[in-house]
Amino acid sequence: MKKIILIEDETSVVSFIKKGLQENGYEISVAFDGRTGVQLVQANDFDLVILDIMLPEMNGLDVCKEIRKTNQSVPILFLTALGTSENIVLGLESGGDDYLVKPFKFIELVARVKSLLRRSHNNGPQETIEPEPDNEHVFQFSDLKVNDYSKKVTRGDEEITLTSTEYKLLLYFLNNPEKVISRAEILDAVWGVNYELGTNVVDVYVNYLRKKLDNHDDNKLIHTVIGMGYVLKKS
């Protein structure tokens, strides 16, 4: 049974979400303030964090940042009434993996939960021997190399640390080299659910990847195709 912590101070929302997720087979813990939420996440092995932004003791953005100091892998879903593009970007930049705006349909919450848990499982540690460089699970483009068994990412001699979402986005680019990929295609492939296309989550995460990968000014790999999307290609 997957273990989820809900960090939310509205009792009516807690009751609604807890009951619904338990009926879907999840084990739910609850924290009613941000500081308690951080302590529980640090002391327990949760599979997913559902997090409000406006919380007593410590706001959700700071909670997310605090969690990420010691845990880079647990998926974090922001669930909040603060639904502007600026708030969404702040949530993602603080370390969140997904963002659902209140009011929401419960079926959509369940879809987001399943998607995040599936991605986390697929990107988790693999108990296997690292394959040889010519193995089909090793992807290479220019001087960028990804081992999909060990989840190790390197560019040249530098090892690069990615979040689970950044990793899945990079892997999608590597499976589609030289192809111009639309934002809608990326949303469907990486997040697995239909987003409001008015949000700029794709642009935010592409920029994250660029900052981590494209530190070689003479050899950028991820390029913008204005009005069409993005492409992985050599400069």
C-alpha positions in Angstrom: 0.0 0.0 0.0 1.4 3.4 -1.0 1.9 5.8 1.8 0.9 9.5 1.2 1.2 12.4 3.5 -1.3 15.3 3.2 0.0 18.6 4.6 -3.2 20.8 4.7 -4.8 22.9 7.4 -8.4 23.0 6.2 -10.2 20.2 8.0 -13.0 19.9 5.4 -10.4 19.5 2.6 -8.4 17.0 4.7 -11.5 14.9 5.4 -12.6 14.9 1.7 -9.1 14.0 0.3 -8.3 11.5 3.1 -11.6 9.6 2.7 -11.3 9.5 -1.1 -7.7 8.4 -1.3 -8.2 5.7 1.4 -11.1 4.4 -0.7 -8.6 4.2 -3.6 -6.3 2.0 -1.6 -3.8 4.5 -0.2 -2.5 4.9 3.3 -2.9 8.6 4.4 -1.1 10.5 7.1 -2.0 14.2 7.8 -0.1 17.2 9.1 -2.1 20.4 9.8 0.8 22.8 9.7 4.0 23.1 7.7 6.6 22.5 10.4 4.9 19.2 11.5 4.7 18.2 7.9 8.5 18.6 7.4 9.2 16.6 10.6 6.9 13.7 9.5 8.4 13.6 6.0 11.9 13.5 7.5 11.0 10.8 10.0 9.0 8.5 7.7 9.3 6.9 4.2 6.4 8.3 2.2 5.7 7.6 -1.4 4.1 11.0 -2.1 3.6 14.4 -0.5 0.4 16.4 -1.1 1.1 20.0 0.0 -0.9 23.2 0.4 1.0 26.5 0.1 -0.9 28.6 2.7 -0.1 26.8 5.9 0.5 27.8 9.5 3.9 27.7 11.1 5.7 27.3 7.7 4.3 28.0 4.2 4.2 25.3 1.6 7.0 26.7 -0.5 9.4 26.6 2.5 8.2 23.2 3.4 9.0 21.9 -0.1 12.5 23.5 0.0 13.1 22.0 3.4 12.1 18.5 2.3 14.3 18.8 -0.8 17.4 19.4 1.4 17.3 15.8 2.5 15.0 14.1 0.0 15.3 14.7 -3.7 13.2 11.7 -4.8 9.8 11.8 -3.0 7.2 13.3 -5.5 5.6 16.5 -4.2 2.2 17.6 -5.5 1.1 21.2 -4.6 -2.6 21.5 -4.0 -3.6 25.1 -3.5 -6.0 27.9 -4.4 -3.1 30.1 -5.5 -3.4 29.3 -9.2 -1.6 32.1 -11.1 1.2 31.2 -13.4 3.6 33.0 -11.0 2.5 30.8 -8.1 2.8 27.6 -10.2 6.3 28.6 -11.3 7.2 29.3 -7.6 5.9 26.0 -6.6 7.9 24.1 -9.2 11.0 26.1 -8.6 10.9 25.3 -4.9 11.1 21.6 -5.8 7.5 20.5 -6.5 6.8 18.0 -9.2 3.2 18.9 -10.0 0.6 21.5 -9.2 -3.2 21.2 -8.9 -5.4 24.2 -8.3 -8.4 24.3 -6.0 -11.3 23.8 -6.6 -10.5 20.5 -8.3 -12.3 17.4 -9.4 -11.3 14.4 -7.3 -10.8 12.2 -10.3 -8.1 14.6 -11.5 -6.4 14.5 -8.1 -6.3 10.7 -8.3 -4.9 10.9 -11.9 -2.1 13.2 -10.7 -1.4 10.9 -7.8 -1.2 7.8 -9.9 1.0 9.6 -12.5 3.5 10.8 -9.9 3.7 7.5 -8.2 4.2 5.7 -11.5 7.0 8.1 -12.5 8.6 7.8 -9.1 8.6 4.0 -9.4 10.0 4.0 -12.9 12.8 6.4 -11.9 13.6 4.6 -8.6 16.9 2.7 -7.9 17.3 -0.5 -9.8 19.0 -3.5 -8.2 21.0 -4.5 -11.2 24.5 -4.4 -12.6 25.3 -1.3 -14.6 25.3 -2.2 -18.3 28.2 -1.8 -20.7 28.4 1.5 -22.7 26.9 -0.3 -25.8 23.9 -1.5 -23.9 20.5 -0.4 -25.2 19.8 1.3 -21.9 22.5 3.8 -22.3 21.6 6.9 -24.2 24.2 9.3 -25.7 23.9 12.5 -27.6 27.0 14.6 -28.3 28.9 14.6 -25.0 25.7 13.9 -23.0 25.3 10.4 -21.6 22.4 8.8 -19.6 22.5 5.4 -18.1 18.8 4.4 -17.6 19.7 1.5 -15.3 21.8 3.5 -12.8 20.0 6.8 -13.6 23.4 8.4 -13.9 23.6 11.5 -16.1 26.9 13.0 -17.3 28.0 15.6 -19.7 31.7 15.3 -20.6 33.4 14.5 -17.3 30.7 16.1 -15.1 28.0 14.2 -13.4 24.7 16.0 -13.3 22.0 15.6 -10.6 18.4 15.8 -11.9 15.0 15.6 -10.2 12.7 12.8 -11.3 10.7 15.2 -13.5 13.9 16.6 -15.1 15.2 13.1 -15.7 12.0 12.0 -17.5 12.0 15.1 -19.6 15.6 14.6 -20.6 14.9 10.9 -21.4 12.0 12.0 -23.7 14.3 14.4 -25.6 16.9 11.6 -25.9 14.3 9.3 -27.4 13.4 11.9 -29.9 16.7 13.5 -31.0 16.6 16.2 -33.8 12.8 16.1 -33.6 10.8 19.3 -32.9 8.5 18.4 -30.0 5.5 20.5 -29.2 4.6 21.6 -25.6 1.5 19.5 -25.7 3.5 16.4 -26.7 5.9 17.0 -23.8 3.0 17.5 -21.3 1.4 14.2 -22.4 4.7 12.2 -22.4 6.3 13.6 -19.2 3.3 14.4 -17.0 0.9 11.8 -18.4 -2.2 13.9 -17.7 -3.9 16.8 -19.5 -2.6 20.1 -18.2 -4.2 23.5 -18.8 -2.1 24.7 -21.7 -2.2 28.2 -20.3 0.4 27.2 -17.7 4.1 27.3 -18.6 5.3 24.2 -16.7 7.1 22.9 -19.8 9.0 26.1 -20.3 10.0 26.1 -16.6 11.3 22.6 -16.7 13.1 23.0 -20.0 14.9 26.0 -18.5 15.8 23.8 -15.5 17.4 21.3 -17.8 19.2 24.0 -19.8 20.8 25.4 -16.6 22.1 22.0 -15.6 23.1 20.7 -19.0 23.9 23.6 -21.2 26.8 25.1 -19.3 29.0 24.8 -22.4 28.4 28.1 -24.2 29.7 26.7 -27.5 27.6 23.6 -27.5 24.0 24.1 -26.5 21.8 21.0 -26.8 18.2 22.1 -26.1 16.9 24.7 -28.5 13.7 26.6 -28.8 11.8 26.5 -32.1 9.6 29.6 -31.9 5.9 28.9 -32.2 6.5 25.1 -32.4 8.3 23.8 -29.3 11.7 22.4 -28.5 14.4 20.2 -30.1 17.5 18.3 -28.9 20.2 19.0 -31.4 23.8 20.0 -31.7 24.6 23.7 -32.0 
